[in-house]
Amino acid sequence: MSQVISKVNKPTLVIAHNKTLAGQLYGEFKEFFPENAVEYFVSYYDYYQPEAYVPSSDTYIEKDSSVNDEIDKLRHSATSALLERNDVIVVASVSCIYGLGSPKEYA
């Protein structure tokens, strides 16, 4: 994969199926491409419980979540790098498929 990335020389998205693998790949790509902007883009939730309804007890459970501020900063760094540089490699989990909104609004 590293050979392909270096030959193509365009912004690259590497998608891993979970945060753990994304973290491992991120570390490896940082070593393979020390001059490139290697970025990390995964879900910023440490914990996420969607809202739910349990009909048998007529119980509503509210949504609950916990955001990891460090991961949020890394997501912003990845997005900024894509707007500013061409030598970007973003290592992401599947959460990257969810939209961030308009690039004009982000800038």
N, C-alpha and C positions, 0 to 999 in steps of 0.2 A: 504494500500500500504506500509506503514511503517513497518508493521509486516513482510511482504514478503521480503522486502529489508534486514531487520535485520537477517532473517533466512537464506537467500541465501548467504549473505556475499561475494558478488562479485561486480565488477564495474557495476553500474546501470545507465541506460539512461531513463529519464522520459521526454516524449515529450508532450508539450502543443500546442494547436492550434494557440496561439498568444503570443506576448511578455508580455502582461498584466498578463495573467494567469501564464506564466512561472515565472514572477517576484513574484507573490503571492506564488506559490509552492516553489520557491527557499527560500523565507523567512521562510516558514513553515518547510521545510526539514532542514534548518540550526538549527532550534530550536529542532527538533526531533533527530538530529544526530550531536551533538556539537563536537564529536571527529572525525567525518568523514570529508573527503574533499568534501564538497558540493559546486558544481560549477555551473556557469550560462553561457549558450551558446545560444545566439540569434543573429540575424542579426545585424551587426555593423552599418547599415545605419540608420541615422535619417531621411533621405529623399532619395528617388531613383525614377528617371524618366527615363524609358528606351528610347532609340532612337525611333523616329517615322517618318513616312512620311504621309503627307496629300495630296492625289492626286488632290483633287478639287482645291487646291491653289498652287500645286506644291511646297509645303513647307517641308523642312527637319528639324526636331527638334533633336538636339544633345542630347546624354545621359547626365544627370545631377545627381549628388549625393552628399551627405554629410555624412561623416563617423564620428561616435562617438568614440573618442579615449578611453574613459573609458570602453565602451563595448568591444572594440577590446582587451584591456588588460585582461578583464574577459574571453574572448574566448581563449586567449593564456594560461591563468591560468588553464582553464579546460583541454586543450590539454596536458599541462605539467603534470598535476595531473594524467591523465590517463597513461602517460608513466612512472611515478614514484611511484604510490601507487596502492593498491588494494581496499581500502575502499572509492572509489570515487562514488559519486552520481552526475550525470550531469543532471541539469534541463534545457531543451532546448525548443526552438520553432522549427517549421518544417524546419527552415533554417539549422539545423544540418545535414540534409540529403545530403547537397552539400559537395563534397570532399574538404579536406584541402591539398591534395597532399600526397606524400610519407612520412611515419613516419621517415624514415632515413634522408630525407632532412629536416624535421622539427627539429629533434634533433640537 
